[in-house]
Amino acid sequence: MLVLAWIRGALGPGQCPLVLGGCIGLRGGEVRCAPDQVTWQGWPLSRRHQAQHLHPLRLKRYSIGTTVLLIVRSYGRPITGGDMGQFTRRQILLSGGALLSTTCVPGLARGASSAGIVRPQRMIRADKNENPYGPSRVALQAINEAMDLTNKYGVGHRRELVQLVADINEVPADHVILSAGSGEILKTGGLMASWDKGSIVCADPTYHDLVRYAGRAGSDIIRVPVDENMAGDLGAIRKAIRSDTVMVYLVNPNNPTPTIFDRDELRDFVLEVSKDRIVFVDEAYFEYVEDPRYGTLIDLVAQGHKNIIVARTASKIHGLAGLRVGFGFAHPDHIQKIRELKTGVNNVLGIEAAYASYQDMEFQDFARRKNRESMAIVEAMFEELGLRYVKSPTNFTFFETGIPVEELNAELREHGILSGRPFPPFTTWSRVSMARPEEMRYYVQTFKKLFASRIMDSAA
Ligand SMILES: Cc1ncc(COP(=O)(O)O)c(C=O)c1O
């Protein structure tokens, strides 16, 4: 077995393994590699191609022509990253890092420059809390294989997926329901509350799906401002509960403020409050959190507590947002009610992808590691500029710029970055989702160039 390592600067992060892998592949060999080394954005590998031929990574298809071409490209362009042919090595060195960071966004850097910043070719999606690495390789392979089933009703590992997720969370399978994204469970929960003609209490700001839907269906929404640390205030929420309150909606970690509830305080609160009403806990970002103070409430559902509903999703760490897979965990009576009210049906691609992805622990570790890397890059900027921010255990963060967020977003968009929408009343705060580390380096460079002096001036 040959173990290969390479220096990033010598060739590009994608080129070196590709060239070496191509050579090995030509000799009939096989290459196995870590997940981050096969996500070659910008290279002539379609996702489908990756899924089919890179798991395990087989590069038999690479011809000498491709390999030679890549070597030529490597020599011609000292740093990888799409069309960077307009820069010489001297220009890159003289740019003192700003340009370099741009060039490290594979396949992104290109196009007109404004304010001295090279605009990415593709928009950087720092606005929707997605996993920038998309579905894992095994999920992509499962999607590929399921393509042939898409003309049929009721196929795929639906039952097995429910059983798998039940087993992972140590809850009986009849306490789990599959949904079209967790958004469907959220909306169904909101509908249940509004049919009972009751009010719903939630933190403010928080995720909108459940409360907005219930509000439109006639529920009174009682919003309780987050505390001075931007966290949900359980004491104030308890006080806000009225006799007609049929549901308390808690998002843990919260969105847009990425705060968590202390595990023990939350349990005490939920055990007390759920005696008379439903407590709905949205754990969309559960898999990202590594803080020991954090804990799920699914075990309370498993113990038979009746008025607790927990929602989870495959949209976040599993990177399956576009395939709409989510889960509700509740007592079988509530599961039955949700089943009667919900309108969505899962498609076979989502089911198969999730079934593969929930077994792929390596990908989740990888996504967490990359997320930490990206977060460190952004937090370093907050510290450097002295910006107030919420320390985040998730894949997005929230920070105060002092600039109206629409204005900030318009300028970022001009430079190829999508950033979180306004979250009143925090209209001079920005929610930024973690894209890939190389993209966040570009984000930081761009943000500083556009806003640092304005922020410093207003602070002075
Ligand atoms: C807290 C929270 N819950 C639920 C969702 C909905 O996710 P999905 O419907 O894709 O599962 C989101 C999406 O961003 C979210 O932030």
The ligand as a MOL file (V3000), in Angstrom:
LIG
                    3D

  0  0  0     0  0            999 V3000
M  V30 BEGIN CTAB
M  V30 COUNTS 16 16 0 0 0
M  V30 BEGIN ATOM
M  V30 1 C -34.6680 25.4390 13.4180 0
M  V30 2 C -35.1330 24.8790 12.1280 0
M  V30 3 N -36.1030 23.9610 12.1320 0
M  V30 4 C -36.5580 23.4230 11.0080 0
M  V30 5 C -36.0630 23.8150 9.7840 0
M  V30 6 C -36.6860 23.2350 8.5560 0
M  V30 7 O -35.8500 22.3710 7.9150 0
M  V30 8 P -36.4200 21.2750 6.9200 0
M  V30 9 O -37.8580 21.5590 6.6560 0
M  V30 10 O -35.5850 21.3940 5.7210 0
M  V30 11 O -36.2400 19.9870 7.6510 0
M  V30 12 C -35.0590 24.7660 9.7200 0
M  V30 13 C -34.5210 25.2190 8.4290 0
M  V30 14 O -33.6790 26.0390 8.2870 0
M  V30 15 C -34.5820 25.3170 10.9310 0
M  V30 16 O -33.6330 26.2530 10.9510 0
M  V30 END ATOM
M  V30 BEGIN BOND
M  V30 1 1 1 2
M  V30 2 1 2 3
M  V30 3 2 2 15
M  V30 4 2 3 4
M  V30 5 1 4 5
M  V30 6 1 5 6
M  V30 7 2 5 12
M  V30 8 1 6 7
M  V30 9 1 7 8
M  V30 10 2 8 9
M  V30 11 1 8 10
M  V30 12 1 8 11
M  V30 13 1 12 13
M  V30 14 1 12 15
M  V30 15 2 13 14
M  V30 16 1 15 16
M  V30 END BOND
M  V30 END CTAB
M  END
